[in-house]
Amino acid sequence: MEQVIVHKIDLRLQGELQSFQVRIPRKIKKIIGIETGVRIIEVLPTYTQQGNFERFGIRRNRMMGELKLQSLDNCNFFYTKEIFDEDRSIDNDAIEIFDSPRRRSPFPEFMPLEVSEWMPLFSWTHGYRLEEDPILIGENAVISGTYKDFIGRGYKINPAYKVMLYIWCSTD
């Protein structure tokens, strides 16, 4: 049987560093996955990019902070993840070069292929299929964690947002 343990981290100060612990119930035998989410409470300032990336349709991800987890019992695992407000790179697969040499050349048959013609698309991101790697845990497992705010320090504001941590567990 699977279940999820939810832990909420509230952030309100610029560059805030929060430490926390998540206790895993005794009946849990293994951790099968970790997910995160973010909920922005107060609107953040508009992000300005240096350079003209919008011409190519590229929008950069905005990093909110960094999450680190570690278990100090016999399973001894370590996990770190950068938290973003949204994944804007999902739409970046449709980038085209508008002024390509192939369209200007009098001999298009001798020009190199466009990216979309020679690069196959995968059904999973970054060319790798993500699969669960279960971690066996002991009876008295406690996961220690830290979260450090980067967005407040970057904008020099006191942000208000919540980071949600979802730890998927199994009793089997």
Secondary structure, DSSP 8 states (H G I E B T S, - for coil): -EEEEEEEEEE-STT-EEEEEEE--TT--EEEEEEEEEEESS-------SS--GGGT-----EEEEEEEEE-STT--EEEEEEES--GGGGGGG---TT-HHHH-S-GGGS---HHHHS---SSGGG-------EE--TT-EEEEEEEE-HHHHHTS---EEEEEEEEEE--
